[in-house]
Amino acid sequence: MCFSAQASFAGGAVITVIGVATLTKIKKPSQAPFGIIPLIFGLQQCAEGVLWLTLKSGHPGPLQDAATYIFLITALAIWPVFVPLSVWLLASGKNRRKILAGLMITGGIVSLFYIYCLIFLNVQPEIQSFHIQYANDYPGTLVWVVFILYLAATILPLFVSSVKRMWVFGILIAVSCLITGVFFTQYLTSVWCFFAALISIAVYWILGGLAGRPARTPV
């Protein structure tokens, strides 16, 4: 979250409550991974709330490290695989499922890259201008290539999906990324995750539209 510990905890709590409500919309096992997305986002925001508190205390320690890596592992290593997987499980049609499988592989490559960075390279969260910046020494040029693959793995599945309303979710996520990239470039990881967390509330609406309705014509 991009303003304060209080805002992070408040946002995380609201999204978590909606995430729990979203679980009631899950009617099939294949819907479960997609259905828990808001809940994961809510917990991720709470982790950044803890990070805010530890950074402001001026006494870094195990709790700060734990909060940092819970947030970053979720943001950088889990979402690139989890998003295409959750959409793949809902997909109909061989062509769509093949495309989504390819995006899962792309996400897996992204995830492995960030896991390597988180284990072997340095990252240091810092409060700057009411935002958290995750300063790091990741390889610059390669990071941008991987980030493009990250966008492909996390945004394109929402447009490939045969599920009604999913494209709206995709547009909101894409626009939020664009706004964050333009206005909050240095704080992209923190701020985009905040926007995406709020937008994930749409999962409740999407699953509600699935109740008893067939997917669009397979392609």
PLY file of the C-alpha trace (Angstrom):
ply
format ascii 1.0
element vertex 219
property float x
property float y
property float z
element edge 218
property int vertex1
property int vertex2
end_header
0.00 0.00 0.00
1.24 3.46 -0.78
0.29 5.86 2.00
0.65 4.52 5.56
0.46 1.48 7.80
-3.11 2.39 8.75
-4.16 2.57 5.11
-2.47 -0.76 4.37
-4.19 -2.52 7.24
-7.56 -0.92 6.46
-7.34 -1.82 2.78
-6.07 -5.30 3.58
-8.88 -5.89 6.08
-11.61 -4.77 3.67
-10.22 -6.83 0.79
-9.81 -9.85 3.08
-13.44 -9.62 4.19
-14.57 -9.44 0.56
-12.20 -12.30 -0.18
-13.93 -14.44 2.43
-17.31 -13.49 0.94
-15.99 -14.45 -2.49
-15.37 -17.98 -1.24
-19.16 -18.41 -1.00
-19.37 -17.88 -4.77
-17.14 -20.86 -5.50
-19.34 -23.67 -6.81
-16.74 -25.96 -8.38
-13.19 -26.97 -7.40
-11.90 -25.45 -10.66
-13.14 -22.04 -9.48
-11.27 -22.16 -6.16
-7.86 -20.77 -7.27
-9.48 -17.81 -9.03
-11.85 -17.32 -6.11
-9.11 -16.94 -3.51
-7.32 -14.13 -5.40
-8.90 -11.31 -3.31
-8.05 -13.15 -0.10
-4.39 -13.45 -1.11
-4.30 -9.77 -2.04
-5.81 -8.83 1.31
-3.17 -10.77 3.22
-0.45 -9.30 1.00
-1.57 -5.77 1.86
-1.55 -6.63 5.56
2.04 -7.84 5.17
2.99 -4.46 3.73
1.22 -2.81 6.67
3.56 -4.69 9.00
6.46 -3.55 6.84
5.36 0.08 7.24
5.43 -0.29 11.03
8.85 -1.91 11.11
10.35 0.68 8.75
8.99 3.55 10.82
10.26 2.01 14.03
13.85 2.36 12.78
14.71 -1.09 14.13
14.94 -3.55 11.24
14.89 -7.19 12.19
13.35 -10.58 11.43
9.80 -9.20 11.36
10.72 -6.61 8.72
12.50 -9.24 6.65
9.51 -11.59 6.90
7.03 -8.88 5.87
9.26 -7.81 2.98
9.64 -11.29 1.56
6.00 -12.28 2.08
4.98 -9.23 0.06
7.62 -9.63 -2.65
7.32 -13.40 -3.06
3.58 -12.97 -3.55
3.99 -10.02 -5.93
6.89 -11.30 -8.00
6.89 -15.10 -7.78
3.33 -16.21 -7.07
1.14 -13.98 -9.24
2.92 -14.69 -12.58
2.07 -18.39 -12.24
-1.10 -18.25 -10.18
-3.04 -15.87 -12.45
-2.70 -17.87 -15.69
-3.24 -21.12 -13.78
-6.46 -19.89 -12.17
-7.77 -18.67 -15.53
-6.68 -21.89 -17.29
-8.76 -23.93 -14.86
-11.85 -21.95 -15.88
-11.13 -21.98 -19.61
-13.03 -23.85 -22.29
-11.72 -24.66 -25.76
-8.43 -26.27 -26.74
-6.95 -23.17 -28.33
-7.56 -20.99 -25.31
-6.18 -23.60 -22.96
-3.03 -23.96 -25.11
-2.46 -20.20 -25.04
-3.01 -20.10 -21.29
-0.63 -23.05 -20.83
2.00 -21.06 -22.71
1.38 -18.07 -20.46
1.75 -20.35 -17.43
5.16 -21.42 -18.71
6.04 -17.75 -19.26
4.95 -16.99 -15.72
7.06 -19.88 -14.45
10.16 -18.39 -16.08
9.37 -15.02 -14.52
8.83 -16.62 -11.14
12.14 -18.50 -11.26
13.99 -15.31 -12.19
12.54 -13.37 -9.25
13.08 -16.26 -6.84
16.74 -16.25 -7.84
16.92 -12.48 -7.30
15.21 -12.67 -3.91
17.58 -15.40 -2.73
20.91 -14.23 -4.11
20.60 -10.47 -4.65
19.82 -7.56 -2.37
16.50 -5.80 -1.83
15.90 -3.06 0.70
12.48 -1.50 1.39
12.54 2.25 2.03
9.88 4.85 2.78
10.00 7.69 0.27
7.34 10.38 -0.26
4.57 8.36 1.43
5.37 5.26 -0.60
7.47 2.15 -0.13
10.26 1.66 -2.63
11.92 -1.74 -2.91
15.46 -0.72 -3.80
17.43 -3.60 -5.29
20.48 -4.52 -7.32
18.69 -6.78 -9.80
20.26 -6.83 -13.32
18.81 -3.71 -14.97
18.33 -4.64 -18.62
17.18 -8.17 -17.86
14.67 -6.88 -15.31
12.84 -4.93 -18.01
12.69 -7.96 -20.30
11.34 -10.08 -17.46
8.86 -7.36 -16.54
7.38 -7.51 -20.05
6.99 -11.26 -19.62
5.44 -10.59 -16.20
2.82 -8.33 -17.81
2.09 -11.00 -20.40
1.63 -13.68 -17.75
-0.58 -11.63 -15.44
-2.69 -9.54 -17.85
-3.10 -11.46 -21.12
-4.85 -14.47 -19.50
-7.72 -12.19 -18.50
-8.35 -11.39 -22.17
-7.82 -14.95 -23.42
-10.36 -16.33 -20.95
-13.75 -17.53 -22.16
-15.36 -16.43 -18.89
-17.95 -13.70 -19.07
-16.84 -10.38 -17.50
-13.19 -11.46 -17.26
-12.17 -8.94 -19.91
-13.41 -6.11 -17.66
-11.04 -7.35 -14.96
-8.25 -7.37 -17.55
-8.90 -3.80 -18.66
-8.93 -2.54 -15.07
-5.65 -4.29 -14.26
-4.00 -3.05 -17.47
-5.12 0.55 -16.90
-3.96 0.45 -13.28
-0.54 -0.76 -14.45
-0.33 2.05 -17.00
-1.28 4.70 -14.44
1.21 3.32 -11.94
3.98 3.14 -14.51
3.43 6.76 -15.55
2.90 8.41 -12.16
4.56 6.06 -9.65
7.43 4.51 -11.59
9.80 4.21 -8.64
7.14 2.58 -6.50
5.63 0.30 -9.14
5.64 -2.91 -7.11
3.95 -1.39 -4.08
1.46 0.91 -5.78
0.36 -1.46 -8.57
-0.21 -4.21 -6.02
-2.43 -1.78 -4.10
-4.49 -0.96 -7.21
-4.65 -4.62 -8.21
-5.78 -5.56 -4.71
-8.69 -3.13 -4.91
-9.58 -4.28 -8.42
-9.53 -7.92 -7.28
-12.88 -7.23 -5.65
-14.22 -7.79 -9.19
-13.55 -11.52 -8.70
-16.68 -11.64 -6.53
-18.69 -10.17 -9.43
-17.12 -12.49 -12.03
-17.79 -15.65 -10.04
-21.34 -14.47 -9.42
-21.83 -14.36 -13.19
-20.64 -17.96 -13.53
-23.42 -19.43 -11.42
-25.25 -21.90 -13.63
-24.18 -20.21 -16.86
-22.14 -21.84 -19.62
-18.93 -20.24 -20.84
-18.80 -18.50 -24.18
-18.45 -20.58 -27.32
-15.15 -22.52 -27.17
-12.43 -21.55 -29.63
0 1
1 2
2 3
3 4
4 5
5 6
6 7
7 8
8 9
9 10
10 11
11 12
12 13
13 14
14 15
15 16
16 17
17 18
18 19
19 20
20 21
21 22
22 23
23 24
24 25
25 26
26 27
27 28
28 29
29 30
30 31
31 32
32 33
33 34
34 35
35 36
36 37
37 38
38 39
39 40
40 41
41 42
42 43
43 44
44 45
45 46
46 47
47 48
48 49
49 50
50 51
51 52
52 53
53 54
54 55
55 56
56 57
57 58
58 59
59 60
60 61
61 62
62 63
63 64
64 65
65 66
66 67
67 68
68 69
69 70
70 71
71 72
72 73
73 74
74 75
75 76
76 77
77 78
78 79
79 80
80 81
81 82
82 83
83 84
84 85
85 86
86 87
87 88
88 89
89 90
90 91
91 92
92 93
93 94
94 95
95 96
96 97
97 98
98 99
99 100
100 101
101 102
102 103
103 104
104 105
105 106
106 107
107 108
108 109
109 110
110 111
111 112
112 113
113 114
114 115
115 116
116 117
117 118
118 119
119 120
120 121
121 122
122 123
123 124
124 125
125 126
126 127
127 128
128 129
129 130
130 131
131 132
132 133
133 134
134 135
135 136
136 137
137 138
138 139
139 140
140 141
141 142
142 143
143 144
144 145
145 146
146 147
147 148
148 149
149 150
150 151
151 152
152 153
153 154
154 155
155 156
156 157
157 158
158 159
159 160
160 161
161 162
162 163
163 164
164 165
165 166
166 167
167 168
168 169
169 170
170 171
171 172
172 173
173 174
174 175
175 176
176 177
177 178
178 179
179 180
180 181
181 182
182 183
183 184
184 185
185 186
186 187
187 188
188 189
189 190
190 191
191 192
192 193
193 194
194 195
195 196
196 197
197 198
198 199
199 200
200 201
201 202
202 203
203 204
204 205
205 206
206 207
207 208
208 209
209 210
210 211
211 212
212 213
213 214
214 215
215 216
216 217
217 218
